[in-house]
Amino acid sequence: MNNILKIVLIFIFLSNCSFNKNSKFWTTEIITEEKKEKIIEIFKKEKALSLELNPNLEISFYSKAVNKSFLNNYDNNNGRINYNGSLKKISKFKFSKIKNFYQYEPEILFSNNDIIFFDNKGSILKFDENSKLLWKKNYYSKREKKQTPILFFAIDKNFIIVADNLSKYYALDVNSGELMWSNNNSAPFNSQIKIHKDRFFIIDYENTLRAYSIIDGKEIWNIKTENSLIRSQKKLSMVIVNNNIYFNNSLGDISSVDIKSGELIWQTPTRSSIVFDDGFFLKTSDIVADKNSLYFSNNRNQFFSLDINTGSLNWEQKVNSKLRPTLIDKYVFTVSIEGFLIIIEKSSGNIIRITDLFKNYAVRKTIKKCKFKELWNCKGSTVPNLYLPFTSQKSKSFIEASGFIVGKNNIYLSTGNGKLLVIDTKTGKTLSMLKIDNAKISRPAVLNQNLFIITDNSIIKLN
């Protein structure tokens, strides 16, 4: 009976699943059509801006230049900085070379007139305004020192909060550098740190925003977002506006959280869910905020403005940048990876001027041909952004902009090959170029009419 039943079932199956073209089951033609409909180009490359727009248009400002915009900056917007220096070198302090400096975005911490930074072994250095070393402290074991920790800082009146990419976070006395407390997290950190009243906030490699007490480092709350198996070294960012904290994760999601309770208010994805594990390739700029909107971009040729209350999209432009933008008056300033200064209207998202900053200066550098498996060990070349074509084209010439600030009259742009460009804000024309180093230098920072640049083994102070 069992064999007869099997024969009957096979007969029924074949009867209903005909080889006839109209059966819509076995026909090769139909299958081919269905496959074509489901084909999605996951890593489709958007064409980056490559032409100037209104290069002769002049931009004027009506707001006053600001002082000390690098101190306790909740909205990440440095604005129009009250700086118009001569860029003559005043001092240079050397320290042990930071390994793989080009992969990270270390920032100087300012404390009144003093500056704070770290070296290759995790030693924290504090200098006065005359570049005199006030103290040097290290709270790492021999094993931890060999792992060359990268440190992130924040400061309030009494504490320096430190976190690192080894999962450690601790607090130091501002004046003496003595250790107040030290704790460990379940995952390394890779973000800015923001302090608000009695707590501080930081994002770890599991895309979790954590709120800790300044007093003892105990966790107050945390909020998890979608994790990524593979992620880049690009530092994540956050801003605080009113009683909410807004932050990004390695997948490009933007979240709004109540700063007191840790409750999620809204979350907006900026990358398609069909892109599988894009975290390694995606590099997002710092978020910058005003009272109404959040502004940020990425190396996928996207620049966004989101409504700060709802997370809904105000506008989107095709701008290829992972640099922190700057808001001044009614304008957004940014610089693309390809070296174009782009000015956008905040309200409409319309691009009003594009200027090629590199066209008259030999700052682009030939990329050495490397095999993919040797990409991070490719010597003699600044490692290119992975979104750009990385082929065997020996004639390919490219160098990244690594950061910029807008001064009183000029824009100061640092590059991946150690140059500092001075650009006229009004016209967008590059006025001069200063060689700082032979490799990547940091985004400029300004305090008390002095401009600071970090290299992989020194802090350079210019007036």
Backbone hydrogen bonds, N-H to C=O, Kabsch-Sander energy under -0.5 kcal/mol:
donor,donor_aa,acceptor,acceptor_aa,energy
5,L,1,M,-2.6
6,K,2,N,-2.0
7,I,3,N,-2.0
8,V,4,I,-2.1
9,L,5,L,-2.3
10,I,6,K,-2.3
11,F,7,I,-2.0
12,I,8,V,-2.4
13,F,9,L,-2.4
14,L,10,I,-2.5
15,S,11,F,-1.9
16,N,12,I,-1.9
17,C,13,F,-1.7
18,S,16,N,-0.7
23,S,20,N,-1.8
24,K,21,K,-0.8
26,W,18,S,-0.8
31,I,27,T,-1.6
32,T,28,T,-2.3
33,E,29,E,-2.0
34,E,30,I,-2.4
35,K,31,I,-2.3
36,K,32,T,-2.1
37,E,33,E,-1.7
38,K,34,E,-1.0
38,K,35,K,-0.6
39,I,35,K,-0.7
39,I,36,K,-0.8
42,I,40,I,-1.2
44,K,41,E,-1.0
46,E,44,K,-0.6
48,A,46,E,-0.5
53,L,354,I,-1.7
57,L,54,N,-2.0
59,I,426,K,-2.2
66,V,80,R,-3.2
71,L,68,K,-1.3
72,N,70,F,-0.5
74,Y,72,N,-1.1
78,N,76,N,-0.8
81,I,79,G,-0.9
81,I,406,V,-3.0
82,N,66,V,-3.0
83,Y,81,I,-2.4
90,I,461,K,-3.0
91,S,461,K,-1.3
93,F,459,I,-2.3
94,K,92,K,-0.5
95,F,457,N,-2.5
98,I,456,D,-3.5
99,K,97,K,-0.6
101,F,98,I,-1.0
103,Q,100,N,-1.8
104,Y,101,F,-1.5
109,L,116,I,-2.5
110,F,108,I,-0.5
111,S,114,D,-2.7
114,D,111,S,-2.9
115,I,127,F,-1.9
116,I,109,L,-2.7
117,F,125,L,-2.1
119,D,123,S,-1.6
120,N,96,S,-0.9
122,G,119,D,-1.7
124,I,137,K,-3.6
125,L,117,F,-3.3
126,K,135,W,-2.2
127,F,115,I,-2.8
128,D,132,K,-2.2
131,S,128,D,-2.0
134,L,126,K,-3.6
135,W,126,K,-1.2
137,K,124,I,-2.2
145,K,141,S,-2.4
146,K,142,K,-1.6
147,Q,143,R,-0.6
147,Q,144,E,-0.8
148,T,145,K,-1.6
152,F,163,A,-2.7
154,A,161,I,-1.3
156,D,159,F,-2.2
160,I,172,L,-2.3
161,I,154,A,-2.6
161,I,159,F,-0.6
162,V,160,I,-0.5
162,V,170,Y,-3.0
163,A,152,F,-1.9
164,D,168,K,-1.8
165,N,150,I,-1.1
167,S,164,D,-1.0
169,Y,183,N,-2.4
170,Y,162,V,-2.6
171,A,181,W,-2.2
172,L,160,I,-2.3
173,D,178,E,-2.5
174,V,158,N,-2.0
177,G,173,D,-2.4
180,M,171,A,-3.3
181,W,171,A,-1.0
183,N,169,Y,-2.9
185,N,167,S,-3.4
189,F,164,D,-2.0
190,N,203,I,-1.9
192,Q,236,L,-1.7
193,I,153,F,-0.6
194,K,201,F,-1.6
196,H,199,R,-2.9
199,R,196,H,-1.7
200,F,212,Y,-2.3
201,F,194,K,-2.4
202,I,210,R,-1.8
204,D,208,T,-1.9
205,Y,188,P,-2.8
207,N,204,D,-1.7
209,L,207,N,-0.5
209,L,223,I,-2.3
210,R,202,I,-3.0
211,A,221,W,-2.8
212,Y,200,F,-2.7
212,Y,210,R,-0.5
213,S,218,K,-2.3
214,I,198,D,-2.2
217,G,213,S,-1.8
220,I,211,A,-3.5
221,W,211,A,-1.1
223,I,209,L,-2.3
225,T,207,N,-1.5
232,S,279,G,-1.4
236,L,190,N,-2.4
239,V,246,Y,-2.3
240,I,74,Y,-1.8
241,V,244,N,-2.0
244,N,241,V,-2.1
245,I,257,V,-2.6
246,Y,239,V,-2.8
247,F,255,S,-2.0
248,N,237,S,-1.6
249,N,253,D,-1.3
252,G,249,N,-1.7
254,I,268,T,-2.8
255,S,247,F,-2.6
256,S,266,W,-2.9
257,V,245,I,-2.4
258,D,263,E,-2.7
259,I,243,N,-2.6
262,G,258,D,-2.3
265,I,256,S,-3.4
266,W,256,S,-1.1
268,T,254,I,-3.2
275,V,272,S,-1.5
276,F,274,I,-0.9
277,D,275,V,-0.5
278,D,275,V,-0.5
281,F,278,D,-0.7
282,L,278,D,-2.4
285,S,297,S,-2.8
288,V,295,Y,-2.4
289,A,75,D,-1.9
290,D,293,S,-2.0
294,L,306,L,-2.2
295,Y,288,V,-3.0
296,F,304,F,-1.6
298,N,302,Q,-1.8
298,N,319,V,-0.6
299,N,283,K,-1.4
301,N,298,N,-0.7
302,Q,298,N,-0.7
303,F,317,Q,-2.4
304,F,296,F,-3.2
305,S,315,W,-2.0
306,L,294,L,-2.2
307,D,312,S,-3.1
308,I,292,N,-2.7
311,G,307,D,-2.5
314,N,305,S,-3.2
315,W,305,S,-1.3
317,Q,303,F,-2.6
319,V,317,Q,-1.5
321,S,298,N,-1.5
321,S,319,V,-1.1
326,T,333,F,-2.2
328,I,326,T,-0.5
328,I,331,Y,-2.1
331,Y,328,I,-2.7
332,V,344,I,-2.7
333,F,326,T,-3.2
334,T,342,I,-2.0
336,S,340,F,-2.5
337,I,320,N,-3.0
339,G,336,S,-1.8
341,L,339,G,-0.5
341,L,355,T,-2.9
342,I,334,T,-3.0
342,I,340,F,-0.6
343,I,353,R,-2.4
344,I,332,V,-2.5
345,E,350,N,-2.7
346,K,330,K,-2.5
349,G,345,E,-2.1
352,I,343,I,-2.6
352,I,350,N,-0.5
353,R,343,I,-1.3
354,I,53,L,-2.6
355,T,341,L,-2.4
357,L,339,G,-2.2
357,L,355,T,-0.8
358,F,339,G,-0.5
359,K,356,D,-0.5
361,Y,358,F,-1.3
363,V,361,Y,-2.2
367,I,396,K,-1.4
374,E,371,K,-1.4
375,L,372,F,-1.9
377,N,374,E,-1.3
378,C,375,L,-1.1
379,K,377,N,-0.9
381,S,378,C,-0.6
388,L,385,N,-1.5
391,T,389,P,-0.6
394,K,392,S,-0.9
396,K,393,Q,-1.4
398,F,365,K,-2.3
402,S,414,S,-2.4
403,G,414,S,-1.1
405,I,412,Y,-1.6
406,V,79,G,-0.6
407,G,405,I,-0.6
407,G,410,N,-3.6
408,K,83,Y,-2.0
409,N,83,Y,-0.6
411,I,423,I,-3.2
412,Y,405,I,-2.4
413,L,411,I,-0.6
413,L,421,L,-2.4
414,S,403,G,-2.9
415,T,419,K,-1.6
416,G,400,E,-2.7
418,G,415,T,-1.3
420,L,434,L,-2.8
421,L,413,L,-3.2
421,L,419,K,-0.5
422,V,432,S,-2.6
423,I,411,I,-2.8
423,I,421,L,-0.5
424,D,429,K,-3.0
425,T,409,N,-2.1
426,K,409,N,-0.5
428,G,424,D,-2.9
431,L,422,V,-2.9
431,L,429,K,-0.6
432,S,422,V,-1.4
434,L,420,L,-2.8
436,I,418,G,-3.1
436,I,434,L,-0.6
437,D,418,G,-1.7
441,I,415,T,-1.4
442,S,454,I,-2.3
445,A,452,F,-1.6
447,L,450,N,-2.3
450,N,447,L,-1.2
451,L,462,L,-3.1
452,F,445,A,-3.4
453,I,460,I,-2.4
455,T,458,S,-2.7
459,I,93,F,-2.2
460,I,453,I,-3.1
461,K,91,S,-2.5
462,L,451,L,-3.2
462,L,460,I,-0.5
463,N,88,K,-2.2
